[in-house]
């Protein structure tokens, strides 16, 4: 049975659907490990700002699935992804001040976020 997503035109390099689960499992492992290293680090410069940006980031992150798949709002989902990517870049910089390893662990997530933005933009452009 084809879903709404299956019927969309997709940009080049769109991975098969069965790739997303394993990639996200690995990314969640990196994200959780990064958070542990950050919160266990003895020095956390800009801790309040970091906490605020984390809340904004994860709120945007959890909103994307609803925007894209449930509400089928491709452009708002793209804007949400751009917020995810921008806040993640800030988080990486802030984490690097407390723990280099916690910042480095987020690099694959950031790359995936940029790739997701490319896919979302491509879907938006191909399916207006």
C-alpha positions as CSV (number, residue, x, y, z in Angstrom):
1,X,0.0,0.0,0.0
2,X,1.5,3.3,-1.1
3,X,1.6,6.2,1.4
4,X,1.5,9.9,0.7
5,X,5.3,10.0,1.0
6,X,5.6,7.2,-1.5
7,X,3.6,9.2,-4.1
8,X,5.8,12.3,-3.8
9,X,8.4,13.1,-6.4
10,X,11.8,13.0,-4.7
11,X,15.2,14.6,-5.5
12,X,18.3,12.7,-6.5
13,X,20.1,10.8,-3.7
14,X,16.9,10.2,-1.8
15,X,17.7,7.0,0.2
16,X,15.3,4.1,0.4
17,X,12.8,4.3,3.2
18,X,14.4,1.3,5.1
19,X,17.7,3.4,5.6
20,X,16.0,6.0,7.8
21,X,15.4,3.8,10.8
22,X,19.0,2.5,11.2
23,X,20.5,6.0,10.5
24,X,18.2,7.5,13.2
25,X,19.1,4.8,15.7
26,X,22.8,5.5,15.3
27,X,22.2,9.3,15.4
28,X,20.1,8.9,18.6
29,X,23.0,7.0,20.2
30,X,25.4,9.8,19.2
31,X,23.0,12.5,20.5
32,X,22.4,10.8,23.9
33,X,26.2,10.1,24.3
34,X,26.9,13.8,23.4
35,X,24.4,15.0,26.0
36,X,25.9,12.7,28.6
37,X,29.4,14.0,27.9
38,X,28.2,17.6,28.0
39,X,26.2,17.3,31.2
40,X,29.1,15.4,32.9
41,X,31.7,18.0,32.0
42,X,32.8,20.0,35.0
43,X,32.6,23.4,33.2
44,X,29.6,24.5,31.2
45,X,30.1,28.0,29.9
46,X,26.8,29.6,28.9
47,X,24.8,26.8,30.5
48,X,21.5,28.7,30.6
49,X,21.8,29.7,26.9
50,X,22.8,26.1,26.0
51,X,19.7,24.8,27.8
52,X,17.4,27.3,26.1
53,X,18.8,26.4,22.6
54,X,18.5,22.7,23.4
55,X,14.8,23.2,24.2
56,X,14.2,25.2,21.0
57,X,16.1,22.6,19.0
58,X,14.3,19.5,20.3
59,X,10.9,21.3,20.1
60,X,11.6,22.0,16.4
61,X,13.0,18.5,15.9
62,X,9.9,16.8,17.4
63,X,7.6,19.1,15.3
64,X,9.1,18.2,12.0
65,X,7.4,14.8,11.7
66,X,4.0,16.2,12.5
67,X,4.4,19.1,10.0
68,X,5.7,16.9,7.2
69,X,4.0,13.6,7.5
70,X,0.7,14.3,9.5
71,X,-0.1,17.8,8.3
72,X,1.7,17.4,4.9
73,X,3.0,20.9,5.1
74,X,6.2,20.6,3.2
75,X,7.3,24.3,3.2
76,X,6.7,24.8,7.0
77,X,8.5,21.5,7.6
78,X,11.5,22.9,5.6
79,X,11.5,26.1,7.6
80,X,11.4,23.9,10.8
81,X,14.4,21.9,9.5
82,X,16.3,25.1,8.9
83,X,15.6,26.0,12.6
84,X,16.8,22.5,13.6
85,X,20.1,23.0,11.6
86,X,20.7,26.5,12.9
87,X,20.1,25.6,16.5
88,X,22.2,22.5,16.1
89,X,25.1,24.5,14.8
90,X,24.9,26.8,17.8
91,X,24.7,23.7,20.1
92,X,27.8,22.3,18.6
93,X,29.7,25.5,19.3
94,X,28.4,25.7,22.8
95,X,29.1,22.1,23.6
96,X,32.6,22.4,22.2
97,X,33.3,24.9,25.0
98,X,32.5,22.3,27.6
99,X,33.5,19.0,25.9
100,X,35.2,18.5,22.5
101,X,33.9,14.9,22.3
102,X,30.3,16.0,22.9
103,X,30.6,18.5,20.0
104,X,32.2,16.0,17.7
105,X,29.5,13.4,18.3
106,X,26.9,15.9,16.9
107,X,28.7,16.3,13.6
108,X,27.0,13.3,11.9
109,X,23.6,14.6,13.2
110,X,24.4,18.0,11.7
111,X,25.4,16.4,8.4
112,X,22.2,14.4,8.3
113,X,20.2,17.5,9.2
114,X,21.7,19.3,6.2
115,X,20.9,16.3,4.0
116,X,17.4,16.2,5.3
117,X,17.0,19.9,4.4
118,X,18.2,19.2,0.9
119,X,15.6,16.3,0.6
120,X,12.8,18.5,2.1
121,X,13.7,21.4,-0.3
122,X,13.8,19.0,-3.2
123,X,10.4,17.5,-2.3
124,X,9.0,21.0,-1.9
125,X,10.3,22.1,-5.3
126,X,9.2,18.9,-7.1
127,X,5.7,18.8,-5.6
128,X,4.2,22.3,-5.5
